[in-house]
Structures are given as C-alpha cells and as structure tokens.
Amino acid sequence: MQASLVDVEVSVGGGLPRTVIVGLPDAALSEARSRCRAAISSSGFEWPQHLVTINLSPASLPKSGTHFDLGIVGGILAAHGSVAQGRLDDAVLMGEVGLDGSVRSTRGVLPAVLEAARAGIGHVVVPMEQVREARLVEGITVHGVGTVRELAAVLRGEQVPERLPDVVPIGTVRREPDLADVAGQDEARWAVEIAAAGAHHLSLSGPPGVGKTLLAERLPGILPDLSSGEALEVAAIRSLSGLYVDGVLPRRPPYSAPHHSASVAALVGGGSSIARPGAISLAHRGVLFLDEVPEFSPTVLEALRIPLEKGYVELARSRAATRYPARFQLVVAANPCPCGYHGLAGRMCTCPPNAVRRYRDRLSGPILDRIDMQLTLRPMNQSYLRKAMRRASEPSAAVAARVAEARARQLHRLAGLGYLTNAEVPGPVLRHELPSPQGIDLVDTAVTRGLLSARGVDKVVRIAWTLADLAGAAVPRTQDIRAALAMRRGEDVAEVRCG
C-alpha cells in the first residue's frame, strides 16, 4: 500500500556483450533481461552489443515483479540514444513487456501512481488498459502505451492515440440483494440493522434454511457509501490483487465470501517473497462473510484474532514485511451441529454428543469473544410464515436511511477523535458518558456471573451506543444496555425489543 520509488540506472560499455541486473531482483525480475531484449528487437530497435549493467536503486530494497520491465526498456532506449535521456528525468514507468513488444498490465499501478504524485513526479507511463486506473490520482499526467514503439514515441514527446478498453454499461451492473426478499425473521433483520449502523461483527447460528446466508448477503446493501478516501483505499487493494480497476472509484462497500477450504494465505494474505493481500483486505471497509464457519480450518480462523482487533494485518516474509489494511465487518454463519438439526423441535439430530461439542468448539472462545453480536435464528412456524409471506417486508433503502442517520450521529459525536464508527472506538473513549445506573448494574451482574469478559463489557457498551444512535438518544438508556447484553449473549431479543 506504500510504494517506493526505484531508480533504474543503465550503463552500456566495457566487457563482453551480456546483460547484468543488480539491486536484489527476484526470479521474475532476473528474467526481465530476456523479455526486454526480445521486446526491443521486435520493435525495430537495437539492443546494445556491449556489457549492459542495470542497477535498481536503492540496492538494499528487495525488488519483485514484472512491472520494472517498462522502466528497463526506457533506460536501454535512452542509453542507446533512441530517445532523449531528459524525457525520463520526471517520469515513472510501469508495465510488463511481451516478446512481441507489447506492453501488458501489472499489479499495483494505483498505489504506485499515488506515491509518484506525492513525490512530485510530473508524468507516469502505464499500460494502455490501466490508464483509467492511473487517472484516479489527481495532479499527475498519465500516458498510456500499448507497445514499446508507443513508449518511444511518448518519450520523444509525440502524441499516441488512446485505445482504452470498453467500460461495462451501468445498466449491466449487478443489483445488490434487497432485505425485502427476507420474509419474517424480524429480530434477525433488526440485528443486521444494528450491525450495519455500528459496524459490529455478527454471528448467525441456526438450522439449515433459516435465512442466515440470505441476511448476510444483504448486509452490504444497507451500509453507507464509501468516502473518497475509503474508496481510494479499496481501489488500491484491488489493484495490488490484480483485479480490474476502472476510472470510477468504487463507492459501495466490498463484499468478500471465501470458501471454507481457504488457506491462511488466501484469507489473511501471503506469498513466497512479498505477501499479497488476502480476503480480509479485499473486504476492507466492507463485509467479510464466512459461511459454514465451523468447516474452516481452526488455524485459518485463529489468524483472524489480531486483524479483528487492530484493523490491519502485518505479514512478515524473509525479504520484506508488509502491512495491509483490514478494517472489515465480520459476519459468520453456522449450523448447531454437523447435521444441522440439534435442538430443533420436530427434527431428529443424528450427531453423537461428542460430535456436536467438537463442531461447536471449532470456533474458539477468543474468536467468539471478538464477535460483538451473537444471534440464534429459529425456523418460523406455519402461521407466522403465512403472515410474513402476505405482508411486504421493509426494503433495504428504508433500513439504509436509518443506518445513515445513525452513522451521521456517530461522526458528529466522534469528531476530532479519528474514528468513524462505534466499533472502532476503544472502550475508555466510549465510556466518557456512562449510561444509567440501572444499566451499569446489569453489566456488573453479567460480569459477576462470568457471562462477560472485560472485552465483552466494551462490546456491550459499543452496541448500546449504536442502539442509542439509532433511537436518536444522547446516551445509552437502560433498555439499550439490556438489549445489548441479550444480543451479546445470543439470547432472545424479541421481548427486549418490544420493551
């Protein structure tokens, strides 16, 4: 996410004809000598018939990837006299070259252009298909090239016709799932609204077909749009992951739902030399949904501990340490047992007691303690289901309006503290205005009985503040604390809500 400027230095002359790349290159970068030589020859230019030394400075910084190809080609063209060297003094070049002289897309263009703009660089040359991505950054001139010949033309100051890829029409963009599709489950819908308003983590458990996945998929649809800064972060992560970034900042929160067979590297990020972003970073400022969470490897789930607390993940490798943002909203869904029908009236569970216990223990206590709200969904009876099917459910637009109002109250209250939502605020900051004495007594009783940990107390206070924000109250009330305790412990919240 924080790029580094690398100077490509080319020296031609002395010694037998060969090409040497120095400056801690990896295997892919060491192969650049063959790619760049073939690309230059295919484009009608001559590769120097002398010793060619290519230095990537600073030499102490490990280099990785194929995006240095275009800079190496530009340096060779300037060293051989095909273009003026002065044209390279105020330019950053990024792109992979093919043997036929074509210029291909590469990862990480957006964060690289952001760093170039911060460093005061005036021009950047990128592959033609990534011009829109680079132009998301203001204050820098972007040139797109599709071949090495076009690169030479740009470095000579000539105009190159742009051949930008087609943009997907807005009408073909997939519509976000709507909460109106959910029939019944009023308490679960209320819990999803609270989770959206305060960016709280949510656990949904219940038998198959009760609506866990249906509700989780509709959570992003009621979240507010991303700000410009947040959208730029999301786009930069997509760029580093090799995903397509068009010329419009993504304003909707991202949604990531990895399969339960995902590895630790796939979930939190990884790689052999320099780690790449994982699913939790792709869900930054959005929702990470883990369906059938007990089926995930315990090692994979335990890797979520620090990101859930810190909002970022640090990945250390032998060549470099990398930090990626991971301020995501976690939603997990689970069945009560492997067959899914443990404790359900009218259905027989076929799982042995030990199997039920092992299944539930796959989600450890430390992970559960970091999840703010824990809700158990129950099947609807026939009469209730018929009533729910006949009446129209509240659409996502109406719920999103209430969520936006609650988020606005949080921003006003937390102005100057550097936090956006209640879920991000440390407990001591949230407790600067304590709730009612009756609410404090409820929390004290839960702690005395061993039902809440110290972290759990902070979670309850955060949820209570979100309930107050949704209700327009200045401080959490006793009923807010009671409802927060019920949702924290996975109790039935229907009676609490009515009260």
Protein Blocks (a to p, Z undefined) as FASTA:
>chain_A
ZZcdddddddeeejjdddddehiiafklmmmmmmmmmmmmmnopacdfbddddddddfkl
ccedjklmmmmmmmmmmmnopacfklmmmccceddddfkopacddehklmmmmmmmmnop
abdcddfklmmmmmmpghiacdddfbfklmmmmmnopacdddddddddfklpccdddfkl
pggjllmmmmmmmmmmnopacddeddehilpmmmmmmmmmmpccddfklmmmmmmmmmmn
opacdfbdcfbdcdddddfkbcfklmnopcfklccddfklmmgoiacddehkllpcfklm
mmmmmmmmnopacdddfkbccddddddcddddddfbfnopgoiahiacfbdfklmmmmmm
mpcfklmmmpmbacddddddfklmmmmmmpccddfklmmmmmmmmmmmmmmmmgonlpab
fklpcfklmmmpccdfklmmmmmmmmmnopacfklmmmmmmmmmmmmmmnopabdcfklm
mmmmmmmnopafklmmmZZ
